[in-house]
Amino acid sequence: MGSADHHHLLERGERKPQTTASLSSPPTSAMGSADHHHLLERGERKPQVPTSSLGSADHHHLLERGERKPQAATSSLGSSDHHNLLERDERKPQAATSSPGSTDLERGERNPQTPTILALFLLLLSLSPPTSAILHPIDFLALQSLPDSLSSRPFFSSWDFSSDPCSFPGVLCSQDRVVSLSLGAPHHPLSGRLPPSLSNLSSLSSLSLSPGLVSGPIPDLSPLQNLRFLALPRNRLTGHLPLSLTRLPLLQTLDLSFNLLHGGIPPTLAGIPPLQNLVLSHNRFSGELPPFTAELRRLDLKKNNFSGELPRLPSSLRYLSLAGNGISGGISAVGGLRDLRFLDMTGNRFSGGIPPAVFGLPLESLRLGRNRFSGEVTAAAAVGIPAVDLSFNRLSGGVPAELSTVRRLYLNNNGFTGEVPGRMVERVMEEGMDVLFLQHNFLTGIQLNPSAEIPPGAAVCLQYNCMVPPVAPPCPVAAGAAKSRPAAQCVEWRGR
């Protein structure tokens, strides 16, 4: 090989041949260890044919195959350089094949793989968590206004607006919008007023306020077209129910209980189709109740000043409480609520008879005490309601035996007459009844042995009737100290 050819090979990064005679040297078995080591470093297969079979054209073909350019002359590669090549993910030479060297050359060698550093970078990139979206500027400003309107140093102390607002206590985000906001904590009550800027949180679906001292009116929340849950109980909110609430098309739960709100219930609010839970108890609402056309499951209006008669009620109701109002008339509308589980009409002015259908409802508790119900109590079958309270009414006639299956029965302060059903006594002695209050009626007898002992877990009160109780278990203090009615009040006693 001439010097020009030799120089050309060096420029293309190939090893300088040791001597010209090496191209006509003996078979590979006679190859020196340095040459063999150089082939291994380059990731080449060890040829099986004599080196002499490689002419200058073959050698030139090797150069055209794009083999890796050595970083330094092979003669200068020590063991550390060899180890460095292995760390760079060079392929380890495979075992020699029995095919001729010319076939190996025709197949060509595999291209080098992606550098290890790039592979590691891509791996780390795939494992790194996605960066959180930046909160929408409108939502950011709305949150920023809350500490200025609502005061609670402990609750807002962690609201550092130099960090991500979606990590604040009470704030829940989806992508770049606030979807849930829970203000205050049980031990960190808020005061101040609800700011109008709340209506700028247009993606909000849930807004709640912990019990506290927040006062003033409820702001216009009609822009919150995604709002489904609104609970602002146990504060000092005042004013009327804003009509803006009737323009929330997705509202399912509205809880404004234990506030100072007044006025009436807008009929349009009672007709929001998705509304399922309406809780307005312990306020100062007044006026007549509107017809409820929404598919309500819970209607809680107790402790207000509502009047008038019972309106149309949705058949979907499972919980109904109108206790502590001034509602009058009958309760026949209740008899058709076949899904009702809880009914509390205590402390109103309901009158007339109690519909027998009421005792057939799948109730867990029936509370009709402190009204003006009159007439006899009738039930079509044994009553399966665990707790029945008919106390402080004007009911008369005999105590129905169908009520013997009730575990807690309150019939006190009525006008019941006759004897106590024997089955009811048996149930008490069998510990099938926990409470039997019959005091302040006009009952004339009970089939109970004077020596019988009332089970310790049962509460039975029989005093202030037209009989001398055979036993005298403890009664509530409100029952008074008199054991029996005066004879002048009892017809049978007057005839003796």
C-alpha positions, 0 to 999 in steps of 0.5 A, spaced: 500 500 500 502 506 498 503 512 502 497 516 499 493 510 500 495 509 507 494 516 509 487 516 506 485 510 511 488 514 517 483 520 515 477 515 515 479 513 522 481 506 520 487 502 523 494 503 520 496 496 517 502 494 521 505 492 514 504 490 507 505 483 508 499 483 513 495 482 507 498 476 505 499 473 512 497 466 515 490 464 517 487 468 523 489 463 528 496 466 527 493 473 528 496 477 533 493 478 540 493 486 539 489 485 532 484 480 535 483 485 541 482 491 536 476 487 533 473 485 539 473 493 541 470 494 534 464 489 536 466 485 529 465 478 528 472 474 528 473 472 521 473 464 519 477 465 513 485 467 512 486 474 512 490 474 506 483 473 502 482 480 504 484 484 498 484 492 498 477 492 495 475 488 501 478 493 505 475 499 502 468 495 503 469 495 510 470 502 510 464 504 506 460 500 511 460 505 516 463 502 522 465 506 528 470 511 528 475 509 533 477 515 538 484 513 538 489 509 535 488 502 537 495 501 539 493 507 545 487 503 547 489 500 554 484 496 558 480 502 561 479 504 554 476 497 553 472 498 559 469 504 557 467 502 550 463 496 554 460 501 558 457 505 552 453 499 550 457 496 545 454 490 543 459 484 545 462 480 539 457 474 538 460 467 537 464 466 530 460 462 525 462 457 520 460 461 514 466 464 509 468 471 511 465 474 505 458 472 507 459 476 513 461 482 510 455 481 505 450 481 511 453 487 514 454 489 522 448 492 526 448 499 526 449 502 533 444 503 538 441 510 541 446 513 546 445 511 553 445 518 555 439 519 551 435 513 553 436 515 560 433 521 559 427 519 555 426 514 561 426 519 566 422 523 562 416 518 561 417 517 569 416 524 571 409 526 573 405 531 569 406 538 571 399 541 574 395 546 570 396 553 572 389 555 575 385 560 571 386 567 572 379 568 574 378 563 579 385 565 582 382 572 583 376 569 586 380 565 591 384 571 593 378 575 595 375 570 600 380 572 606 378 579 605 371 578 606 371 572 611 375 572 617 379 566 620 386 566 621 387 559 623 383 557 616 386 561 611 393 561 614 396 556 609 393 560 603 399 562 600 398 565 593 405 564 591 404 556 591 399 552 588 392 554 590 389 547 588 393 545 594 389 549 599 385 546 604 378 546 602 380 547 595 379 542 589 381 543 582 380 539 576 385 541 570 385 549 571 378 550 574 376 550 582 370 545 582 369 544 589 370 549 595 369 547 602 370 554 607 372 553 614 373 547 619 369 545 625 374 548 630 376 554 625 369 558 624 369 563 619 366 570 620 364 576 615 360 575 609 360 571 603 363 575 597 360 576 590 366 574 587 364 566 589 360 567 582 366 567 578 368 560 580 364 558 574 366 551 574 364 550 581 359 544 583 360 544 590 360 549 595 359 548 603 360 553 609 362 550 616 358 552 622 360 559 624 359 566 624 358 568 617 352 573 616 349 578 611 345 575 605 346 570 600 350 573 594 347 572 587 350 565 585 346 564 578 352 564 574 354 557 577 351 553 572 354 547 574 353 547 582 350 541 584 351 541 592 350 548 596 350 547 604 351 553 608 348 551 615 349 553 622 351 561 621 348 567 621 345 568 614 339 573 613 335 576 608 330 572 603 332 566 599 335 569 593 331 568 586 338 566 583 338 559 587 332 558 582 336 559 576 341 553 578 339 548 573 343 542 576 342 543 583 341 537 587 342 539 594 340 545 598 342 546 605 341 553 609 339 550 616 340 554 622 340 561 619 336 567 620 333 567 613 326 569 612 320 570 607 317 564 603 319 559 599 319 561 591 315 556 587 320 555 582 325 553 587 320 547 589 320 545 582 327 545 580 327 538 577 334 535 579 333 537 586 333 532 591 335 534 598 331 541 601 333 543 608 331 549 610 330 547 618 331 552 624 330 559 620 324 564 620 321 562 614 313 563 613 307 563 609 304 557 605 308 552 602 308 551 595 307 545 591 313 541 591 314 538 584 321 536 584 323 529 585 325 530 592 328 525 597 329 529 603 324 535 605 326 538 612 322 544 614 322 544 621 322 549 626 320 555 622 313 559 621 310 556 615 302 556 615 296 554 611 295 546 609 299 541 607 301 542 599 302 537 594 308 532 596 312 528 591 311 521 591 319 520 591 320 523 598 323 518 603 324 523 609 319 529 611 319 533 617 315 539 618 315 539 625 315 546 629 311 550 624 303 552 624 301 548 618 293 546 619 288 541 616 289 534 614 295 529 612 291 525 607 297 527 602 302 523 606 298 516 606 300 516 598 308 516 600 310 509 599 317 510 599 317 514 606 322 512 611 321 518 616 315 522 618 315 528 623 309 532 623 310 534 631 308 541 633 303 543 628 296 544 628 294 538 624 287 536 625 282 530 623 283 523 623 289 519 622 289 516 615 290 508 616 294 508 610 299 512 614 300 506 619 302 501 613 308 506 610 315 503 611 317 508 616 322 507 621 319 513 625 312 516 625 311 522 629 305 526 630 305 528 637 302 535 639 297 536 634 290 536 634 288 529 631 282 526 633 277 520 633 279 513 633 286 510 631 285 504 626 290 500 622 289 495 617 294 490 620 299 489 625 304 496 625 311 494 623 313 501 625 319 501 630 317 508 633 310 511 634 309 517 637 301 520 637 302 523 644 298 530 646 293 530 641 285 529 642 285 521 640 279 517 643 276 510 643 280 504 645 288 503 644 288 499 638 291 492 639 295 492 632 300 497 635 302 492 640 308 490 635 311 497 636 317 497 640 317 504 642 309 507 643 307 514 646 300 514 646 300 519 653 296 525 653 290 523 649 283 521 651 283 513 650 278 509 654 277 502 656 282 497 658 289 496 655 290 490 650 292 484 653 297 483 647 300 489 649 302 487 656 305 480 654 309 484 649 312 488 655 313 482 659 317 479 653 321 485 652 318 486 646 316 493 647 321 498 650 317 504 651 309 504 653 307 511 655 299 511 656 299 516 662 294 522 662 288 518 658 282 515 661 284 508 661 280 503 666 284 497 667 290 493 665 291 485 665 297 485 670 299 482 676 300 487 682 306 482 683 309 482 676 316 486 675 317 490 669 323 488 665 329 493 667 330 495 660 322 497 659 319 504 660 312 503 662 307 509 665 300 508 667 299 513 672 293 519 671 288 514 668 281 512 671 284 506 675 289 505 680 295 502 677 297 495 679 304 497 679 308 503 679 314 503 675 318 510 674 314 515 670 317 521 666 317 528 671 312 531 666 307 526 668 306 529 675 305 525 682 298 523 681 297 516 680 290 516 678 285 521 675 279 525 680 273 520 680 269 526 677 273 525 671 272 518 670 265 516 667 265 509 670 267 511 677 262 517 677 257 511 676 259 507 682 
